[in-house]
């Protein structure tokens, strides 16, 4: 009998470039943000071909289908052969809108609004 290929979820997330490093993938799993076939996954969870993975990032959940298990990190151009993005288009559009809205008011990570920003808002809303 031929045994199906198997691999740890944290290594697979790193290999198909869903996480920058394997330690980041481990942290995602430990925080409960990775779900495999409807169950929260620990970093040592063994995955197989055909499994469905959900990764929560903030308020958004991205879904992926494992096409083939891979043991080594892939070049970006080859990822589509091993992983299929099955996230609904509506969620992707909401995420893109969220990213744009984060950047429109002020540069990201610049801190709280200044006194001038507050006055401009008051003038705009006529408070």
C-alpha positions as a LaTeX table, in Angstrom:
\begin{tabular}{lrrr}
\hline
Residue & $x$ (\AA) & $y$ (\AA) & $z$ (\AA) \\
\hline
Unk1 & 0.00 & 0.00 & 0.00 \\
Unk2 & 1.34 & 3.43 & $-0.95$ \\
Unk3 & 1.20 & 5.96 & 1.85 \\
Unk4 & $-0.05$ & 9.42 & 0.95 \\
Unk5 & 2.52 & 12.18 & 1.27 \\
Unk6 & 2.22 & 14.08 & 4.50 \\
Unk7 & 3.76 & 17.21 & 5.94 \\
Unk8 & 3.44 & 19.59 & 8.90 \\
Unk9 & 1.14 & 22.56 & 8.31 \\
Unk10 & 3.71 & 25.14 & 9.44 \\
Unk11 & 6.28 & 23.88 & 6.95 \\
Unk12 & 3.72 & 23.83 & 4.13 \\
Unk13 & 2.59 & 27.42 & 4.85 \\
Unk14 & 6.21 & 28.51 & 4.58 \\
Unk15 & 6.94 & 26.39 & 1.48 \\
Unk16 & 4.05 & 27.84 & $-0.55$ \\
Unk17 & 4.89 & 31.39 & 0.56 \\
Unk18 & 1.79 & 32.08 & 2.64 \\
Unk19 & 4.14 & 33.00 & 5.51 \\
Unk20 & 7.49 & 34.75 & 5.26 \\
Unk21 & 9.23 & 32.41 & 7.69 \\
Unk22 & 8.45 & 29.10 & 9.28 \\
Unk23 & 8.42 & 30.69 & 12.73 \\
Unk24 & 5.71 & 33.12 & 11.56 \\
Unk25 & 3.68 & 30.11 & 10.38 \\
Unk26 & 4.16 & 28.48 & 13.79 \\
Unk27 & 2.95 & 31.63 & 15.57 \\
Unk28 & $-0.15$ & 31.79 & 13.32 \\
Unk29 & $-0.98$ & 28.19 & 14.21 \\
Unk30 & $-0.38$ & 28.71 & 17.93 \\
Unk31 & $-2.65$ & 31.78 & 17.93 \\
Unk32 & $-5.47$ & 29.71 & 16.41 \\
Unk33 & $-5.52$ & 31.58 & 13.10 \\
Unk34 & $-5.03$ & 28.48 & 10.93 \\
Unk35 & $-7.92$ & 26.06 & 10.41 \\
Unk36 & $-7.50$ & 22.77 & 8.54 \\
Unk37 & $-10.69$ & 21.02 & 7.39 \\
Unk38 & $-12.78$ & 22.90 & 9.93 \\
Unk39 & $-10.52$ & 22.32 & 12.96 \\
Unk40 & $-7.91$ & 24.60 & 14.51 \\
Unk41 & $-4.44$ & 23.39 & 13.66 \\
Unk42 & $-1.35$ & 23.18 & 15.80 \\
Unk43 & 1.96 & 23.66 & 13.96 \\
Unk44 & 2.56 & 19.90 & 13.99 \\
Unk45 & $-0.76$ & 19.09 & 12.28 \\
Unk46 & $-0.15$ & 16.68 & 9.41 \\
Unk47 & $-1.75$ & 17.74 & 6.13 \\
Unk48 & $-2.50$ & 15.80 & 2.97 \\
Unk49 & $-3.40$ & 16.54 & $-0.64$ \\
Unk50 & $-6.91$ & 17.95 & $-0.95$ \\
Unk51 & $-7.13$ & 19.49 & 2.53 \\
Unk52 & $-8.77$ & 22.92 & 2.86 \\
Unk53 & $-6.98$ & 25.57 & 4.90 \\
Unk54 & $-8.44$ & 28.80 & 6.26 \\
Unk55 & $-6.08$ & 31.53 & 7.45 \\
Unk56 & $-7.55$ & 34.40 & 9.45 \\
Unk57 & $-5.87$ & 37.77 & 9.02 \\
Unk58 & $-7.63$ & 40.41 & 11.05 \\
Unk59 & $-11.33$ & 40.43 & 10.15 \\
Unk60 & $-10.75$ & 38.48 & 6.93 \\
Unk61 & $-10.47$ & 34.74 & 6.31 \\
Unk62 & $-8.60$ & 33.45 & 3.28 \\
Unk63 & $-9.23$ & 29.91 & 2.04 \\
Unk64 & $-6.77$ & 27.65 & 0.23 \\
Unk65 & $-6.90$ & 24.13 & $-1.20$ \\
Unk66 & $-3.80$ & 21.93 & $-1.03$ \\
Unk67 & $-3.19$ & 20.54 & $-4.50$ \\
Unk68 & 0.09 & 18.78 & $-3.69$ \\
Unk69 & 2.29 & 18.54 & $-0.64$ \\
Unk70 & 5.70 & 20.15 & $-1.06$ \\
Unk71 & 8.66 & 19.79 & 1.29 \\
Unk72 & 10.93 & 22.62 & 0.08 \\
Unk73 & 10.26 & 26.33 & $-0.40$ \\
Unk74 & 8.97 & 27.06 & $-3.88$ \\
Unk75 & 9.73 & 29.85 & $-6.31$ \\
Unk76 & 6.75 & 32.22 & $-6.46$ \\
Unk77 & 5.92 & 31.22 & $-10.03$ \\
Unk78 & 5.42 & 27.55 & $-9.03$ \\
Unk79 & 3.09 & 28.10 & $-6.05$ \\
Unk80 & $-0.07$ & 27.84 & $-8.20$ \\
Unk81 & 0.75 & 24.18 & $-8.92$ \\
Unk82 & 0.69 & 23.28 & $-5.21$ \\
Unk83 & $-1.90$ & 25.65 & $-3.71$ \\
Unk84 & $-5.23$ & 26.96 & $-5.02$ \\
Unk85 & $-6.75$ & 30.15 & $-3.62$ \\
Unk86 & $-10.47$ & 29.42 & $-3.15$ \\
Unk87 & $-11.29$ & 32.59 & $-1.22$ \\
Unk88 & $-14.65$ & 34.03 & $-2.36$ \\
Unk89 & $-14.23$ & 37.04 & $-4.64$ \\
Unk90 & $-16.39$ & 39.20 & $-2.34$ \\
Unk91 & $-13.94$ & 38.73 & 0.55 \\
Unk92 & $-10.97$ & 39.63 & $-1.67$ \\
Unk93 & $-12.72$ & 42.82 & $-2.80$ \\
Unk94 & $-13.55$ & 43.74 & 0.81 \\
Unk95 & $-9.92$ & 43.20 & 1.78 \\
Unk96 & $-8.67$ & 45.39 & $-1.09$ \\
Unk97 & $-11.13$ & 48.11 & $-0.11$ \\
Unk98 & $-9.97$ & 47.85 & 3.50 \\
Unk99 & $-6.31$ & 48.26 & 2.46 \\
Unk100 & $-7.15$ & 51.33 & 0.36 \\
Unk101 & $-9.21$ & 52.89 & 3.13 \\
Unk102 & $-6.33$ & 52.43 & 5.59 \\
Unk103 & $-4.02$ & 54.44 & 3.36 \\
Unk104 & $-6.35$ & 57.24 & 2.26 \\
Unk105 & $-6.66$ & 59.26 & 5.45 \\
Unk106 & $-3.06$ & 59.24 & 6.56 \\
Unk107 & 0.12 & 57.31 & 5.98 \\
Unk108 & $-0.06$ & 53.97 & 7.73 \\
Unk109 & 1.64 & 53.80 & 11.15 \\
Unk110 & 2.09 & 57.55 & 11.57 \\
Unk111 & 0.21 & 57.71 & 14.84 \\
Unk112 & $-2.77$ & 59.62 & 16.08 \\
Unk113 & $-4.25$ & 62.64 & 14.28 \\
Unk114 & $-2.62$ & 66.00 & 14.90 \\
Unk115 & $-4.40$ & 69.09 & 16.15 \\
Unk116 & $-4.56$ & 70.36 & 12.56 \\
Unk117 & $-6.14$ & 67.06 & 11.45 \\
Unk118 & $-8.75$ & 67.39 & 14.22 \\
Unk119 & $-9.57$ & 70.97 & 13.20 \\
Unk120 & $-9.86$ & 69.95 & 9.55 \\
Unk121 & $-12.27$ & 67.18 & 10.53 \\
Unk122 & $-14.32$ & 69.59 & 12.65 \\
Unk123 & $-14.52$ & 72.03 & 9.73 \\
Unk124 & $-15.48$ & 69.25 & 7.35 \\
Unk125 & $-18.25$ & 67.91 & 9.59 \\
Unk126 & $-19.20$ & 71.40 & 10.82 \\
Unk127 & $-19.13$ & 70.45 & 14.51 \\
\hline
\end{tabular}
